[in-house]
Amino acid sequence: MAGMFALVAPRYDLMNDLASLGQDRRWRVDLVDALAPQPGEVILDLAAGTGASSVPIARTGATVVSTDLTESMIHVGRARHPHHIFVVGDALRLPYADSAFDAATISFGLRNVQDPAQALSELQRVVRPGGTLVICEFSTPASAPARILHRQWLNHALPLLSKLAASNTMAYSYLCDSIRAWPDQRDLAAMLEAGGWEDIQWRNLTGGIVALHRATRP
């Protein structure tokens, strides 16, 4: 998986912007609102890629530790954001002490982890008691017409776009498959509950194409 993302690192943020029709910028604003970071807090941004999700969080005055498995993503992130903290790390074996963070977030990365339940367990380990987890992930559109349009986008428009603008079409073929296979909003909430997280809430973005899940460590 890391090798596949390494191939797309230089144009990763551009493709995300094109593939979402620019909505990814709005989603990052909503993520910060859900996370509600405070100045001085230390926040883990897991699967941070090149740091696009970390920068808006850091603007609030929090210290953000951007962590990703793919070294080339981290390399691009450090070049673009030299004042941010970047760490190469595996979501299944995070290189951090227990309760090291006030909060954690993961955007469009949980479905790429080999064992999402284990990743949620690791996130719970490194977030302090009472701390917050926010997951921003593709989900299931709320209405039938939206689901049809979304399916057409995944099946036809996104593959064509990847051929025109991406450096590795295989990565975006995988992206489409992983979105189709990912649990819906209720099932992800159930996964969080099974993992011991509490106060679980979710909010649909762009009609449910993306959902924000927020939970608290007991």
N, C-alpha and C positions, 0 to 999 in steps of 0.2 A: 504493500500500500504506500509506504513512504517513497519507494522508488518511482511509483506512478506520479505522485504529487511533485516529486523533484523535477520531473520533466516539464511541468506546467508553471513552476514557480514564477518565472519572469513576467508572465502575462496573466497570472492568476486573478489579480484584482480587476484587471480590465475585463476579463471574461465574465467575472461575477457581475460586474456592472451591466454589461451587455445582456447577459442571460436573464437578469432580473428586471430589465428595462429601467434601470436606475433605482428600483425600489430598495435595493440593499442599503442605500444611504439612510432611507427613512427607517428601515428595520434596526439599524445601529442606534439611531436616536431613541427608538422605543425600548431597545435593550438597556440603554443607560437609565431611562426613566424607571424601568422595572427593577434594576439593580440598586438604584438610589444610593450611589457611593458617596461617602463623606470624606472631606479632606483628612488626610493622615491615615486612612484605612489602607490595608494591603490586600490587593485583589488578584486572584489568579485568573488569567484569561487562557484557558486551555484550548488546544487546536487553534491557536491564534494566527497561524499562517504568517503572513508578512506584517501583521500588527494592525490591519485596518480596523479591527474591532476594538483594539486596545487604546488607540489614540483618543477617541471620544471619552472613554472612561477616565483616562489620565487628565483630561482637561478639567475635571471636577476637583482636582487636588489630591486624588487617591494615588497611591503607588501601585502600578500594574506590573505584574510579572507575566510576560507573554511567553507561553510554552507551546512547543509543537514538536512532533516526532521527526519532521522532515528538515534536515540540516540546511538544504538549499532555500527553503522558505525562511528560516531564521536568518540566513546570510542576506537575502534580499531585504528582510525587515530591518536588520541592523544598518544596512546601507541607507535605507529610506528614513529611518527614525533613530539616529545615533544616540539620542538621549534616553531611549527606552531600554528596559531590561528584557533581554531575550534569553531563553533557556531551552536547550534541546531536552525533551523529556517524553517518556511513554505514559499515556493515560492510564495504562494498567499497572504501572509501577512508578508513581510520581516521585521525583527526587526531593521531596520536602518532608519536614517534620510534621507530626500530628498537630492539628489546630494552628497551623502556620498562617492561615489567611482569615480575614474577616468575612470574605465572600469569594465566590468563584462563578465563572460563567464559561459556557462553551457554545460557540456559534457554528452551526452546520458541520459539526465534527463528531457528535456522538454516534451517528449512524455509520460512520467510517471506522469505528473502533471494533476490533474483533469480538470483544465481550463487553457490551454496553453496561450490563449489570455490575461487572467488576469495576468499570470506570466510575460508575456512580458511587460505589463503595469507597474507592480511592478518593474521590472528591469529598465524600463525607468525612473521611479520615483527616484530610488536610484543612478543612474548614472548621473554625472554632464552634463550640456549642452556641446556638442562637444565631449563627451566621447564615448567610443566604446563598442559594444556588439559583442561577437563571440560565435556562437552556433556550436558545433560539435555534429552531430547526424546521425544515420543511415538514408539512403535515398534510392533512386532508381537507380540501375546500369544503365549506359548509353547505353549499347549495349544489343541486344536481347540474344545472347549467355551468357553474364554475368548475365542477369536476370534469365535465366534458371538455371545456376549453383548456383546462390544465393538462389533461391527458393528450390533447392534440399538440400542445406546446412541447411536452416531453417527447412525444413520438416523432414529431416532424420538424418543428421550428428550431428547437435546441440542437439536434444533431446537425442541421444545416448550418447554424450559426457557428458551431464548433469547427466545422470544416473550413469556414471562411476566416475565422479569427483566432482559433486556438492552435497551439503548437503540438498538441497530442489529443486526437479525437477519441482515443480509447478511454482517457480519463473522463470525458464528458458522456460517453456511452455508459460507463460505470455510474456516473452521477445520476442519470435517468433511472437506471435499474434500482439503485439504492433508495431513491425517493419513492418509487412505486412500492417497494418492499417494507418501507418504514412504518411503524405503528402509528395509528391516528392519535388524536389529542387525548382521548380517554385512556387508551392503552399505555401511552407514555406516562400519564399521571399514575396509573396503576403500577407501572414499573418503579416509579419513584417511591410510591407508598410501600411496595414490597422491599425496597432497599432501605427503609427506615426513615425516610424524609417525612417531614410534617408540614402542615399548613400549605398544602399543594393547591396552586391556582394556575389557570392558564388563560391566555388571551389570544384570540385569532388576529393575525395581521394579513392584510390584502385578501380578505375573505376566507382565510384559513389555509391559503397556500403555505404560509409560515405561521408557526405558533410560538409564543413565549410561555414557558412553564417556569413558575417561581416556587421554591420550596425552602424550608428552614431545617437546619440541623437541630435535632432535639438537644 
